[in-house]
Structures are given as C-alpha cells and as structure tokens.
C-alpha cells in the first residue's frame, strides 16, 4: 500500500532564509487526533514519518485521509501563522510506494511598533534643572534658618 510523507519547508517571507526551530502538529481532520509533532531543522525543513494516505476496502483504495497541519510555535521575532492547512496525499496506484507532499510556509518578522524610537547617541543634554535647583534652594534655606535659630538661642 502506498504511504504519504509530508515535507514542510519554512522560510522568512522577505529574505527567504530557512527558519530553524519552528514547531508544527499534524492531526487527522476527521478525528482531531494528533498524528505527529514536527520541528524544522537548520535547512528549514521538517519531514514526517510515513503516513497512511487513505482507507482501503477489500484491498482497493476507498477514500483519502485528510490531515490538518498547524503551526504551534513560531521562531522568536516572527509572527505565528494562525492558518491551518489540509494535507491530502493523492492516491495514484499501488506501484507508487511513497507520495510526497511539500508544503512551503513563510513567516513574517514581527514589525517594530510604530512610534518606537531606538535610543541614539546623546549629543546634547536637555536635563531639566528646575527640580534639583529648587531642592538645593530649599535645603540652603533650611540650613540658614537652623543656623539663625541656633545663633538666636545662644544669645538668649
């Protein structure tokens, strides 16, 4: 009987660079049962084990099994794809041992929030001096008042 094998190719949407460490789950659509968890390697690829492609009745192909592929964990700095893909291995004949389906999926980098400004080099100093000067003035006034009070106490 023919078997199916899923090959996931995960790349950056802009640079087309391979993305390592992206995690997926493959489930049977009809039952919702988890079939396999996959994680992309350095080449951005994840390859499933051999999977049954359909149901058979009296030794002949009856109907295909539909699988659902979901991304479970994106790479840091990338948006997780919420899309789900249906995977169906097209039966050809019993002479084809493995039917391969290649699913190319791209991730977009998380854009920087608008309005966020990266701190650049400080060329001028715009420190607000009002509060420190006010505090210094109040402190000096308190010290002067205390000295005046003590001096008056000694005279009396």
Backbone as ProteinMPNN parsed JSONL, in Angstrom:
{"seq_chain_A": "XXXXXXXXXXXXXXXXXXXXXXXXXXXXXXXXXXXXXXXXXXXXXXXXXXXXXXXXXXXXXXXXXXXXXXXXXXXXXXXXXXXXXXXXXXXXXXXXXXXXXXXXXXXXXXXXXXXXXXXXXXXXXXXXXXXXXXXXXXXXXXXXXXXXXXXXXXXX", "coords_chain_A": {"N_chain_A": [[0.83, -1.191, 0.0], [0.417, 2.221, -0.731], [2.118, 4.941, 0.837], [2.186, 8.094, 2.582], [4.171, 11.086, 2.786], [4.974, 13.995, 4.467], [6.566, 17.019, 3.736], [7.738, 19.831, 5.189], [8.609, 23.117, 4.425], [10.069, 25.802, 5.789], [10.351, 29.258, 5.66], [11.741, 32.624, 5.814], [9.615, 35.311, 5.102], [10.523, 37.567, 3.735], [13.416, 37.523, 3.294], [13.738, 34.937, 2.481], [15.214, 33.105, 3.858], [16.04, 30.028, 5.506], [14.139, 28.824, 8.259], [14.866, 27.716, 11.398], [13.7, 25.542, 13.99], [10.95, 25.93, 14.144], [7.766, 24.882, 15.177], [5.338, 22.33, 14.53], [2.097, 20.711, 14.393], [0.579, 17.753, 13.327], [-2.53, 16.556, 12.465], [-5.276, 14.203, 12.317], [-7.969, 15.062, 10.324], [-10.65, 14.202, 10.513], [-10.911, 12.875, 13.021], [-9.517, 14.516, 14.753], [-7.366, 13.689, 16.088], [-4.037, 13.747, 17.266], [-1.354, 13.191, 15.139], [1.377, 13.52, 14.658], [4.213, 15.41, 15.842], [6.172, 18.007, 14.576], [9.361, 19.548, 13.886], [11.246, 22.152, 12.5], [14.466, 21.865, 10.954], [17.953, 22.945, 10.616], [17.985, 23.461, 7.896], [15.511, 24.446, 7.491], [13.574, 22.608, 7.078], [11.097, 20.108, 7.812], [10.336, 16.759, 8.172], [7.842, 14.374, 7.901], [6.944, 11.185, 9.373], [6.264, 8.066, 7.636], [3.001, 8.037, 6.454], [-0.373, 6.762, 6.562], [-2.251, 6.973, 3.571], [-4.88, 6.735, 2.945], [-8.108, 5.087, 3.25], [-8.832, 1.626, 2.9], [-10.752, -0.825, 1.181], [-11.591, -4.131, 0.915], [-9.047, -4.548, -0.149], [-8.729, -2.567, -2.046], [-8.275, 0.886, -2.84], [-10.201, 3.179, -1.031], [-11.002, 5.81, 0.125], [-9.348, 9.018, 0.526], [-7.314, 9.999, 3.366], [-7.661, 12.898, 5.225], [-5.472, 15.242, 6.481], [-4.63, 17.694, 8.986], [-2.576, 20.464, 9.249], [-0.895, 22.437, 11.592], [0.749, 25.337, 12.802], [2.521, 25.405, 15.776], [4.415, 26.691, 17.343], [6.181, 29.583, 16.77], [9.239, 30.972, 15.479], [11.337, 32.984, 17.545], [10.69, 36.433, 17.366], [9.215, 36.311, 15.106], [5.988, 36.278, 13.5], [3.43, 34.089, 14.529], [1.934, 31.726, 12.462], [-1.447, 31.558, 11.963], [-2.961, 30.145, 10.282], [-4.457, 27.103, 9.053], [-3.621, 24.12, 7.404], [-4.903, 21.873, 5.053], [-3.941, 18.636, 4.397], [-3.683, 16.337, 1.878], [-2.93, 13.262, 0.559], [-2.559, 12.378, -2.683], [-3.847, 9.576, -4.125], [-2.262, 7.429, -6.395], [-1.461, 4.913, -7.58], [-0.954, 1.457, -6.608], [1.651, 0.981, -7.145], [3.204, 3.144, -6.629], [5.246, 3.795, -4.079], [5.726, 5.821, -2.077], [4.095, 8.79, -1.525], [4.826, 12.063, -1.817], [4.235, 15.137, -0.239], [4.917, 18.487, -0.475], [4.998, 21.231, 1.566], [5.234, 24.554, 1.492], [5.885, 27.137, 3.671], [5.727, 30.442, 4.819], [7.055, 32.783, 7.168], [6.432, 35.936, 8.655], [8.441, 38.589, 9.872], [8.016, 40.037, 13.098], [6.764, 43.216, 13.055], [8.346, 46.265, 14.087], [6.897, 48.207, 16.625], [5.013, 51.032, 15.631], [6.258, 54.318, 16.117], [8.02, 53.695, 18.1], [11.129, 54.622, 19.153], [14.448, 54.048, 18.627], [16.989, 54.406, 21.056], [19.343, 56.853, 20.405], [22.722, 58.136, 19.98], [23.635, 60.45, 22.558], [23.89, 63.767, 22.039], [23.482, 66.288, 22.982], [22.562, 67.854, 26.093], [19.583, 67.753, 27.663], [18.653, 68.037, 30.238], [16.352, 68.655, 32.817], [16.717, 71.262, 34.931], [15.277, 72.506, 36.898], [13.959, 71.198, 39.159], [16.174, 70.031, 40.687], [17.546, 72.437, 41.346], [15.588, 73.803, 42.805], [15.314, 72.063, 44.995], [17.879, 72.329, 46.067], [17.834, 75.043, 46.778], [15.768, 75.07, 48.726], [16.919, 73.389, 50.644], [19.223, 74.882, 51.324], [17.988, 77.126, 52.387], [16.768, 75.976, 54.625], [18.999, 75.167, 56.141], [20.196, 77.664, 56.585], [18.139, 78.863, 58.073], [18.111, 77.177, 60.325], [20.69, 77.65, 61.377], [20.458, 80.385, 61.993], [18.407, 80.244, 63.909], [19.704, 78.774, 65.964], [21.774, 80.506, 66.592], [20.352, 82.641, 67.632], [19.293, 81.379, 69.855], [21.552, 80.959, 71.414], [22.28, 83.566, 72.106], [20.225, 84.279, 73.732]], "CA_chain_A": [[0.0, 0.0, 0.0], [1.147, 3.483, -0.821], [2.172, 5.743, 2.058], [2.435, 9.503, 2.319], [5.171, 11.747, 3.618], [4.852, 15.446, 4.391], [7.796, 17.788, 3.889], [7.444, 21.245, 5.436], [9.746, 23.999, 4.182], [9.726, 27.047, 6.486], [11.299, 30.311, 5.307], [11.427, 34.022, 6.109], [8.814, 35.841, 3.999], [11.253, 38.581, 2.973], [14.758, 37.114, 2.865], [13.649, 33.533, 2.024], [16.155, 32.298, 4.647], [15.435, 28.89, 6.206], [13.868, 29.086, 9.676], [15.058, 26.527, 12.228], [13.062, 25.51, 15.301], [9.511, 26.204, 14.094], [7.085, 23.635, 15.543], [4.044, 22.054, 13.912], [1.396, 19.495, 14.783], [-0.194, 17.165, 12.237], [-3.658, 15.834, 13.059], [-6.29, 13.683, 11.405], [-9.069, 16.026, 10.315], [-11.913, 13.583, 10.922], [-10.93, 12.533, 14.449], [-8.832, 15.539, 15.546], [-6.285, 13.0, 16.804], [-2.681, 14.152, 16.902], [-0.612, 12.133, 14.453], [2.82, 13.72, 14.806], [4.729, 16.771, 16.052], [7.337, 18.209, 13.713], [10.151, 20.751, 14.164], [12.156, 22.385, 11.38], [15.899, 21.795, 11.221], [18.772, 24.056, 10.12], [17.624, 23.73, 6.499], [14.14, 24.943, 7.455], [12.676, 21.514, 6.691], [10.634, 19.099, 8.762], [9.82, 15.642, 7.381], [7.017, 13.474, 8.713], [7.13, 9.75, 9.172], [5.362, 7.585, 6.585], [1.62, 8.12, 6.937], [-1.376, 6.147, 5.696], [-2.824, 8.015, 2.716], [-6.32, 6.576, 2.789], [-8.718, 3.856, 3.752], [-8.946, 0.588, 1.871], [-11.848, -1.768, 1.372], [-11.35, -5.321, 0.087], [-7.757, -4.432, -0.821], [-8.667, -1.457, -3.001], [-8.327, 2.224, -2.25], [-11.579, 3.649, -0.886], [-11.011, 7.277, 0.169], [-8.135, 9.566, 1.144], [-7.357, 10.546, 4.725], [-7.288, 14.314, 5.232], [-4.738, 15.665, 7.671], [-4.598, 19.141, 9.211], [-1.275, 20.914, 9.738], [-0.958, 23.72, 12.31], [1.985, 25.803, 13.434], [2.279, 25.521, 17.22], [5.374, 27.631, 17.932], [6.979, 30.304, 15.78], [10.576, 31.37, 15.881], [11.31, 34.269, 18.253], [10.801, 37.57, 16.452], [8.348, 36.075, 13.95], [4.566, 36.096, 13.774], [2.962, 32.706, 14.413], [0.913, 31.578, 11.435], [-2.683, 31.001, 12.522], [-3.609, 29.369, 9.223], [-4.385, 25.639, 9.112], [-3.555, 23.588, 6.051], [-5.366, 20.499, 4.866], [-2.974, 17.845, 3.642], [-4.262, 15.114, 1.319], [-1.996, 12.569, -0.328], [-3.337, 11.905, -3.833], [-3.567, 8.183, -4.483], [-2.011, 7.236, -7.816], [-1.643, 3.47, -7.751], [-0.205, 0.702, -5.599], [3.056, 0.883, -7.549], [3.894, 4.316, -6.079], [5.388, 3.455, -2.665], [5.619, 6.98, -1.187], [3.6, 10.014, -2.148], [5.378, 13.158, -1.027], [3.601, 16.45, -0.36], [5.793, 19.529, 0.046], [4.228, 22.411, 1.979], [6.124, 25.689, 1.744], [5.221, 28.096, 4.55], [6.591, 31.582, 5.134], [6.735, 33.574, 8.359], [6.836, 37.338, 8.593], [9.015, 39.112, 11.11], [7.124, 40.922, 13.839], [7.227, 44.586, 12.801], [8.542, 47.086, 15.281], [5.717, 49.041, 16.865], [5.23, 52.389, 15.131], [6.447, 55.313, 17.174], [9.116, 53.341, 18.998], [12.366, 55.204, 18.669], [15.62, 53.45, 19.257], [17.808, 55.474, 21.629], [20.555, 57.13, 19.64], [23.758, 58.76, 20.805], [23.233, 61.73, 23.155], [24.852, 64.802, 21.657], [23.226, 67.462, 23.819], [21.96, 67.466, 27.36], [18.365, 68.53, 27.881], [18.21, 67.744, 31.595], [15.55, 69.694, 33.451], [17.436, 71.661, 36.139], [14.389, 73.209, 37.827], [13.761, 70.475, 40.424], [17.383, 69.989, 41.532], [17.839, 73.773, 41.881], [14.581, 74.076, 43.829], [15.682, 71.273, 46.175], [19.076, 72.954, 46.633], [17.401, 76.298, 47.408], [15.019, 74.745, 49.941], [17.9, 72.866, 51.614], [20.056, 76.003, 51.792], [17.118, 77.939, 53.242], [16.575, 75.268, 55.899], [20.267, 75.241, 56.881], [20.341, 79.061, 57.038], [17.145, 79.065, 59.131], [18.561, 76.44, 61.505], [21.825, 78.382, 61.942], [19.907, 81.616, 62.572], [17.664, 79.855, 65.107], [20.684, 78.385, 66.997], [22.503, 81.702, 66.992], [19.415, 83.383, 68.482], [19.14, 80.629, 71.103], [22.764, 81.166, 72.211], [22.255, 84.932, 72.63], [19.181, 84.409, 74.754]], "C_chain_A": [[0.867, 1.245, 0.0], [1.051, 4.229, 0.507], [2.446, 7.192, 1.658], [3.489, 10.053, 3.249], [5.068, 13.248, 3.376], [6.214, 16.08, 4.613], [7.387, 19.251, 4.044], [8.726, 22.025, 5.182], [9.364, 25.371, 4.736], [10.788, 28.096, 6.195], [10.801, 31.678, 5.769], [10.715, 34.598, 4.887], [9.591, 36.838, 3.14], [12.577, 38.065, 2.42], [14.799, 35.707, 2.283], [14.643, 32.627, 2.747], [15.396, 31.189, 5.367], [15.272, 29.231, 7.684], [13.926, 27.784, 10.464], [14.271, 26.658, 13.527], [11.586, 25.857, 15.316], [8.784, 24.877, 14.31], [5.688, 23.557, 14.938], [3.421, 20.822, 14.546], [0.575, 19.058, 13.574], [-1.279, 16.309, 12.871], [-4.535, 15.253, 11.958], [-7.478, 14.625, 11.474], [-10.343, 15.422, 10.905], [-11.998, 13.36, 12.428], [-10.342, 13.628, 15.336], [-7.661, 14.967, 16.32], [-4.921, 13.474, 16.296], [-1.943, 12.966, 16.305], [0.88, 12.27, 14.737], [3.127, 15.189, 15.085], [6.021, 16.879, 15.259], [8.033, 19.519, 14.066], [11.157, 20.926, 13.033], [13.609, 22.366, 11.838], [16.619, 23.008, 10.655], [18.411, 24.451, 8.689], [16.195, 24.242, 6.352], [13.119, 23.87, 7.12], [12.31, 20.633, 7.876], [9.98, 18.011, 7.921], [9.061, 14.694, 8.302], [7.456, 12.032, 8.517], [6.199, 9.33, 8.029], [3.956, 7.481, 7.165], [0.679, 7.37, 6.008], [-2.051, 7.239, 4.864], [-4.334, 7.897, 2.578], [-6.819, 5.302, 3.427], [-8.899, 2.901, 2.581], [-10.114, -0.323, 2.216], [-11.648, -2.911, 0.383], [-10.075, -5.18, -0.745], [-7.665, -3.311, -1.832], [-8.859, -0.128, -2.269], [-9.767, 2.72, -2.216], [-11.644, 5.176, -0.897], [-9.768, 7.791, 0.88], [-8.389, 10.008, 2.584], [-6.905, 12.0, 4.621], [-6.635, 14.633, 6.572], [-4.823, 17.185, 7.779], [-3.249, 19.48, 9.84], [-1.445, 22.291, 10.371], [0.416, 24.056, 12.85], [1.688, 26.0, 14.916], [3.224, 26.506, 17.892], [6.216, 28.252, 16.83], [8.358, 30.6, 16.353], [10.485, 32.735, 16.564], [11.534, 35.402, 17.256], [9.936, 37.433, 15.212], [6.907, 35.898, 14.4], [4.209, 34.625, 13.601], [1.85, 32.676, 13.376], [-0.305, 30.911, 12.051], [-3.406, 30.106, 11.515], [-3.454, 27.867, 9.475], [-4.422, 25.136, 7.675], [-4.076, 22.16, 6.032], [-4.365, 19.797, 3.959], [-3.669, 16.563, 3.197], [-3.222, 14.528, 0.372], [-2.817, 11.954, -1.457], [-2.903, 10.497, -4.221], [-3.359, 8.096, -5.985], [-2.255, 5.776, -8.171], [-0.799, 2.761, -6.698], [1.268, 0.568, -5.946], [3.868, 2.075, -7.032], [4.025, 4.108, -4.573], [5.192, 4.643, -1.715], [5.167, 8.198, -1.99], [4.038, 11.16, -1.249], [4.599, 14.443, -1.305], [4.548, 17.453, 0.285], [4.939, 20.76, 0.33], [5.217, 23.512, 2.321], [5.351, 26.747, 2.52], [6.212, 29.204, 4.888], [6.105, 32.284, 6.394], [7.224, 34.995, 8.142], [7.425, 37.73, 9.934], [7.987, 40.009, 11.771], [7.623, 42.344, 13.608], [7.406, 45.34, 14.11], [7.337, 47.993, 15.413], [5.981, 50.452, 16.356], [5.37, 53.366, 16.293], [7.554, 54.951, 18.147], [10.408, 53.851, 18.384], [13.512, 54.545, 19.407], [16.47, 54.578, 19.838], [19.099, 55.628, 20.84], [21.6, 57.745, 20.552], [23.28, 60.121, 21.31], [24.298, 62.772, 22.818], [24.678, 66.068, 22.474], [22.583, 66.994, 25.107], [20.759, 68.359, 27.616], [17.778, 68.252, 29.267], [17.435, 68.931, 32.16], [16.196, 70.033, 34.803], [16.534, 72.297, 37.188], [14.277, 72.495, 39.175], [15.031, 70.384, 41.269], [17.728, 71.357, 42.136], [16.853, 74.156, 42.98], [14.93, 73.342, 45.126], [16.905, 71.878, 46.867], [18.705, 74.239, 47.372], [16.667, 76.049, 48.714], [15.977, 74.253, 51.025], [18.745, 73.996, 52.191], [19.249, 76.898, 52.727], [16.924, 77.295, 54.603], [17.838, 75.347, 56.763], [20.454, 76.654, 57.434], [19.374, 79.344, 58.186], [17.568, 78.392, 60.424], [19.719, 77.17, 62.188], [21.353, 79.676, 62.627], [19.197, 81.32, 63.889], [18.625, 79.52, 66.251], [21.435, 79.611, 67.527], [21.636, 82.545, 67.935], [19.265, 82.708, 69.837], [20.339, 80.881, 72.023], [22.767, 82.55, 72.843], [21.263, 85.055, 73.778], [19.512, 83.706, 76.029]], "O_chain_A": [[1.912, 1.302, 0.65], [0.04, 4.157, 1.206], [2.881, 7.471, 0.541], [3.681, 9.555, 4.359], [5.075, 13.711, 2.235], [6.93, 15.73, 5.551], [6.771, 19.835, 3.152], [9.797, 21.649, 5.659], [8.455, 26.025, 4.225], [11.973, 27.876, 6.443], [9.623, 31.868, 6.069], [11.163, 34.396, 3.759], [9.339, 36.942, 1.94], [12.833, 38.159, 1.22], [15.789, 35.324, 1.659], [14.892, 31.505, 2.304], [14.255, 31.378, 5.788], [16.149, 29.848, 8.289], [13.138, 26.867, 10.231], [14.18, 27.744, 14.098], [11.015, 26.061, 16.387], [9.138, 23.866, 13.703], [4.965, 24.548, 14.844], [4.108, 19.999, 15.152], [-0.04, 19.877, 12.891], [-0.998, 15.448, 13.705], [-4.542, 15.734, 10.826], [-7.946, 14.954, 12.563], [-11.03, 16.061, 11.702], [-13.032, 13.624, 13.042], [-10.626, 13.675, 16.533], [-7.034, 15.666, 17.116], [-4.682, 13.588, 15.094], [-1.91, 11.88, 16.884], [1.565, 11.287, 15.019], [2.415, 16.087, 14.636], [6.852, 15.971, 15.265], [7.391, 20.48, 14.491], [11.839, 19.976, 12.648], [13.939, 22.787, 12.947], [15.984, 23.985, 10.259], [18.514, 25.618, 8.311], [15.716, 24.45, 5.237], [11.945, 24.167, 6.902], [13.094, 20.439, 8.805], [9.161, 18.306, 7.051], [9.568, 14.271, 9.341], [8.232, 11.711, 7.617], [5.436, 10.148, 7.516], [3.754, 6.906, 8.235], [0.899, 7.339, 4.797], [-2.384, 8.303, 5.386], [-4.998, 8.84, 2.148], [-6.071, 4.549, 4.051], [-9.092, 3.313, 1.437], [-10.42, -0.558, 3.385], [-11.548, -2.694, -0.824], [-10.017, -5.627, -1.89], [-6.605, -3.119, -2.429], [-9.514, -0.05, -1.23], [-10.47, 2.691, -3.226], [-12.246, 5.776, -1.788], [-9.197, 7.103, 1.726], [-9.511, 10.341, 2.967], [-5.884, 12.294, 3.999], [-7.172, 14.335, 7.638], [-5.057, 17.876, 6.788], [-2.835, 18.871, 10.827], [-2.048, 23.191, 9.787], [1.156, 23.18, 13.299], [0.725, 26.677, 15.278], [2.87, 27.098, 18.912], [6.875, 27.553, 16.059], [8.594, 30.487, 17.556], [9.642, 33.553, 16.197], [12.435, 35.348, 16.419], [9.916, 38.322, 14.361], [6.631, 35.441, 15.509], [4.635, 33.987, 12.638], [0.936, 33.5, 13.407], [-0.203, 29.815, 12.601], [-4.35, 29.398, 11.866], [-2.454, 27.419, 10.034], [-5.16, 25.658, 6.839], [-3.73, 21.346, 6.889], [-3.997, 20.302, 2.899], [-4.178, 15.8, 4.018], [-2.704, 15.218, -0.506], [-3.674, 11.105, -1.213], [-1.753, 10.261, -4.592], [-4.16, 8.615, -6.763], [-3.142, 5.452, -8.96], [-0.022, 3.395, -5.985], [2.055, 0.09, -5.129], [5.098, 2.014, -7.003], [3.035, 4.227, -3.851], [4.565, 4.497, -0.665], [5.778, 8.573, -2.991], [3.673, 11.223, -0.075], [4.339, 14.79, -2.457], [4.936, 17.297, 1.442], [4.246, 21.266, -0.552], [5.946, 23.423, 3.309], [4.293, 27.199, 2.084], [7.374, 28.947, 5.201], [4.905, 32.368, 6.653], [8.27, 35.233, 7.538], [6.979, 37.275, 10.987], [7.186, 40.659, 11.099], [8.771, 42.656, 13.924], [6.717, 45.088, 15.098], [6.817, 48.491, 14.415], [7.045, 51.015, 16.614], [4.688, 53.25, 17.311], [7.988, 55.791, 18.934], [10.731, 53.545, 17.236], [13.543, 54.49, 20.637], [16.656, 55.604, 19.183], [19.844, 54.669, 20.636], [21.388, 57.862, 21.759], [22.607, 60.857, 20.589], [25.446, 62.673, 23.25], [25.624, 66.837, 22.639], [22.111, 65.86, 25.197], [20.897, 69.572, 27.769], [16.559, 68.235, 29.444], [17.839, 70.081, 31.987], [16.22, 69.2, 35.709], [17.005, 72.601, 38.284], [14.476, 73.114, 40.22], [14.971, 70.639, 42.472], [18.149, 71.44, 43.289], [17.24, 74.767, 43.976], [14.855, 73.913, 46.214], [16.967, 71.936, 48.096], [19.206, 74.494, 48.467], [16.912, 76.738, 49.704], [15.865, 74.65, 52.185], [18.958, 74.063, 53.402], [19.765, 77.373, 53.738], [16.914, 77.984, 55.623], [17.755, 75.568, 57.971], [20.82, 76.831, 58.595], [19.746, 79.991, 59.164], [17.407, 78.962, 61.503], [19.743, 77.3, 63.411], [21.813, 80.006, 63.72], [19.361, 82.048, 64.868], [18.394, 79.932, 67.387], [21.694, 79.739, 68.724], [22.133, 83.094, 68.918], [19.126, 83.385, 70.856], [20.187, 81.002, 73.239], [23.204, 82.709, 73.983], [21.458, 85.858, 74.691], [18.722, 83.733, 76.973]]}, "name": "protein", "num_of_chains": 1, "seq": "XXXXXXXXXXXXXXXXXXXXXXXXXXXXXXXXXXXXXXXXXXXXXXXXXXXXXXXXXXXXXXXXXXXXXXXXXXXXXXXXXXXXXXXXXXXXXXXXXXXXXXXXXXXXXXXXXXXXXXXXXXXXXXXXXXXXXXXXXXXXXXXXXXXXXXXXXXXX"}
